[in-house]
């Protein structure tokens, strides 16, 4: 179980690092844009991202039999 968890964390870091590696100038622009946003917008986007992530995990654990 720990091996699986570490594998998932590693993959998240790879995916998160891709935009910074491939497009550093665009990421700087995006970070400036994010800093200008209201906290409530960032909370909404973060909450929606977590819900979508949970849905993906749920569907993945079910074997995508519902699609």
C-alpha positions as CSV (number, residue, x, y, z in Angstrom):
1,X,0.0,0.0,0.0
2,X,2.8,2.4,0.8
3,X,4.5,1.6,-2.5
4,X,1.3,2.5,-4.3
5,X,1.0,5.8,-2.4
6,X,4.6,6.7,-3.2
7,X,4.0,5.9,-6.9
8,X,1.0,8.2,-6.9
9,X,2.8,11.0,-5.2
10,X,5.7,10.7,-7.7
11,X,3.3,10.8,-10.6
12,X,1.6,13.9,-9.2
13,X,5.0,15.6,-8.9
14,X,5.9,14.7,-12.5
15,X,2.6,16.1,-13.8
16,X,2.9,19.2,-11.7
17,X,6.4,19.9,-12.9
18,X,5.7,19.6,-16.6
19,X,4.4,23.1,-17.1
20,X,7.3,24.7,-15.2
21,X,9.8,22.7,-17.2
22,X,8.2,23.3,-20.6
23,X,6.8,26.8,-20.3
24,X,8.5,28.7,-17.5
25,X,7.6,32.2,-18.9
26,X,3.9,31.3,-19.3
27,X,3.9,29.9,-15.7
28,X,5.3,33.2,-14.4
29,X,2.4,35.0,-16.2
30,X,-0.1,32.5,-14.8
31,X,1.2,33.0,-11.3
32,X,0.8,36.8,-11.6
33,X,-2.8,36.2,-12.8
34,X,-3.5,33.9,-9.9
35,X,-2.1,36.5,-7.4
36,X,-4.6,39.0,-8.7
37,X,-7.6,36.7,-8.1
38,X,-9.9,37.0,-5.1
39,X,-9.5,34.3,-2.4
40,X,-13.1,33.1,-2.9
41,X,-12.4,32.4,-6.5
42,X,-9.2,30.4,-5.6
43,X,-11.2,28.5,-3.0
44,X,-13.9,27.6,-5.5
45,X,-11.4,26.5,-8.1
46,X,-9.5,24.4,-5.5
47,X,-12.7,22.8,-4.2
48,X,-13.8,21.9,-7.8
49,X,-10.4,20.5,-8.5
50,X,-10.6,18.3,-5.4
51,X,-14.1,17.1,-6.3
52,X,-13.0,16.2,-9.8
53,X,-10.0,14.4,-8.4
54,X,-12.1,12.4,-6.0
55,X,-14.5,11.5,-8.9
56,X,-11.6,10.3,-11.0
57,X,-10.2,8.2,-8.1
58,X,-13.7,6.8,-7.4
59,X,-14.2,5.9,-11.1
60,X,-10.7,4.4,-11.3
61,X,-11.3,2.3,-8.2
62,X,-14.6,1.0,-9.6
63,X,-12.7,-0.1,-12.8
64,X,-14.7,2.4,-15.0
65,X,-17.5,-0.2,-15.2
66,X,-20.1,2.6,-15.1
67,X,-18.9,4.2,-18.4
